Amino acid sequence: MDVVIETARRIRALEIQGATNVAIAAVNALSEQIQLSDEVDRDSILSKIEEAKEILFASRETEPFMRNAIRYVEWRLRTGEWRDKEELRELVHGVSEGFLEDFRAATDALVKVGTRRINSDTVVLTHCHSSAVSKVFVEAKRKGVDFRVICTETRPKYQGRITAGEMLEAGIDTTMIVDSAMRNFLKEADLVLVGADAITSEGNVINKIGTSQLALAADEARVPLYVVSTLLKFDPQTIHGEYEVIEERSPDEIWPEAPEGLKIRNPAFDVTRREYIHGIVCEEGVISPHSILEAVRRRYPWIIESLGA
């Protein structure tokens, strides 16, 4: 399990960041680990997948996209056929590449939809770093749309700097603000675009800590907030009443040499309720958060089937 263990370590250490990058890394690690195995029989392979699942799932608690990606590989191998090591390797490679191709197609589709929400002179406020949101911005700029982006610094790991760097590289007029200035700068914004780490069966969205307060402030300021995300980030476990786990990270990220006895809390995500979300920009178009379960059943029925939901 060396490949899987090393990938899990890099995910925990935030050397691999963002739900999309984490999912891709996990699929590639699982695929490589299976292809390195000398075992061929179905029970052994499924046992290895189960072991890899435990390791990778434990690396980040709030990563349904990664969990869905791994479940997809497992689901396909449970029904797949192979006779020898070479056929197994071809099957695993094909399944993994097929999933990634579907993801790329989904991303291309949602980017096309998202760019239609940005017009010339639009000012967009965003929080943290979302590869999907960044792709929307870059594509809008490529099409010649002249707009501005305001991005938060996103403490304590400053992921907003990643967004700012990508925007500047694309030639987009970009301003960075401290997180606590969100409400003040909503006066300049025409809309808010954020990503998602998870979407629940109720249509609520789990994203970087601070997203929910941004949504509340945007609602009060009457600035529409859209979530840009593939439906592959839907968490099927929430259908059965389970809550999405909110990862809490080390206090050292906030204050490495804090005074002794001081309690520090560092949740990585929060929950934005669906009533504060104008729409989810996804591969199905702009959909209401209320219709998320229907959209997932239509587009990716295997997500539901993989858990027997």
NORJOZI-V61368 format. One record per helix or strand of 3 or more residues. SS is the DSSP state (h for helix, s for strand). FROM is the first residue (numbers start at 1). TO is the last residue. If there is no record, write none. Layout:
ss = {SS SS}
from = {FROM FROM}
to = {TO TO}
This chain:
ss = {h h h h h s h s h s h s s h s h h h s h s s h h}
from = {2 19 42 64 85 123 131 148 160 173 179 191 205 211 224 231 236 251 269 274 279 285 289 301}
to = {12 36 59 79 115 126 142 152 169 177 185 194 208 221 228 233 240 253 272 276 282 287 299 305}
